[in-house]
Amino acid sequence: MARPIWHVLDVGSVWMKEFAAALSQREETVAWCPRMELFGLLQRRCRVETLASPPLAVRHFPLQRGYARVPVRWLAPFEGRQLRRMRASAGCDTSAVLVCSTPFYAPLAERWPGPVVYYATDLTHAYEGLDAAQVKALDVRMCRAAAVVCPNSRRIANYFTGEAGCDPAKITIVPNATRASNLLATAPEGGPGVLPEDLADVPRPIAGVLGDLSGNMDWVLTRQVMQSTPGLNWVFVGPTTRAIPEAEQNAARLWAMGRARFAGAKPYGELQRYARSFDVAVLPYRRKEPTYSGSSTRFYEHLAACRPMIATRGFAELLEKPPLVCLADTAEEIVQALRDLEQRNFRDGHERSRWEASQAGTWEERARSMCAAVDGRAVGSAAAVHEVGTGFMRKQQRETT
C-alpha cells in the first residue's frame, strides 16, 4: 500500500524547514511557503526552490497580503485557491496529510480531505499586534479539524485543552530539536571543541550566547553578568537586526556589542561548530510571552554540543531540564555558577548525560513521533497527553528522588 503524501504548510521559519526536511526522509513531503503579495489574489504561479541545507524542495506560493484580516478574509478567501493549487501540484486525496503550522490556516484545514496535523510552535495569541480573540477562535477551529495536535510544549498543550476545547487524546507534544548530524558520535571526554576560524583569536575561557540576539534576551541582566566576569571573554552568535522596543534593553545590547565579540548570523548548519567551541553556554532569556510557553531551539543545539549550560527560567520547558542545564535568574546567581564552573575547568560532570539525552532530541525523532501519532500508535488514552523525548528526563528524575 502506497504511503500518503505529507503537505507541510508552511515552512517560513528555520525550524519548520528543518522539520520538513527530516520528515522528507521518511515520507513523500511537499513543503509550502507563502509569498505575501499586494495582489496575491490575482497571481497563480508557484516557484520551486531547492535548498541544500537542509535538503528540501520548497514551493513558494502567492498569498494575498492581509489574507487573515477583515475584510480580505471575507472578500477574497484563500483556502479554495490553495486547495486547488495543492491538488494540481502534488495531490491531496483522503490519505494525504496536511501539517498546518499556524492557526490562520484553519479555513483550509476544515476543507482538507485527509488527516490534518496542527503543529503549533508558538503561543500565537500572545504575539503583539495580533487579535488575541481572533487567534483563539482559530485555535478552536484548528483543534476541531485536526486529527492530531502537536504543540511544542506542555504549556501550549494545556492552553489547547483548557481554552481551545481540544480533546487530550489528540495531543502529542513535539518539542523543538537539532539535526541528527549535529550529534557527537560518542560522549565527550575532553574540553570544548576547536574554535571556528572567525573566533580563533578570542582567548579562553569563552562564554557563548547563541541564537536570535533580540528582544527575547535579557540584555540588562547580560550586561550585569559581563561586568562581573572580567576573566571571561564573551561571544555572541546570531543576528542583531531586530529592534528592541525597550530603551534600557536596547542600550544594554549596544553596550555589549561594544565590549564582546559579535560573530553575526550564521547558517543553521554551522551553529554546532560554535556551540561545541564554547567553554560554557549562557541562555539569558527574558520571562515573557510567547517565549515562555514555547520550546527552546538553542537549548537543543547546546544539548547536542554537550557543553555546560546556564539558563534563566525564561522557558517553562527548561524548568524540567536540570541537571542538563543549570538554572539561575539573577546576575549574582549566574556569576556564581560561572565561577563554580571555572574552578572545575568548565566541566560539570553532566557531559555524558547531555550526550545521552541529545540522541532523542533530533528533528528526525520529532518527525518519527508525528508520523506515529498520525498512524494512531502514539496518541495515548482518551484522557492522556503524549509527550515525546521525555524518557531520559523521567529516568533522571527517578534517580534523583
Protein Blocks (a to p, Z undefined) as FASTA:
>chain_A
ZZdddddddfkbfklmmmmmmmmmmmccddddddddfklmmpmbdcddddfbdcdddddd
dddehklpcfklmmmcfklmmmmmmmmmnopafkbccddfbfklmmmmmmpmbdcddddf
bdfklpghiafklmmmmmmmmmmmpmbdcdfbfklmmmmmmmnopafklpccddddddfk
lpcfbdcfbdcddddfklmmpccdddddedjddfkbcfklmmmmmmmmmmbccddeddfk
bccfblklmmmmmmmmmmcccebjadfklmmmmmmmpmbdcdddddddfklmmccfklmm
mmmnopacdddfkbfklmmmpckbccdfbfklmmmmmmmmmmnoopghlmmmmmmmmmmm
cfklmmmmmmmmmnopmnopfkbccdehklmmmmmmmmmZZ
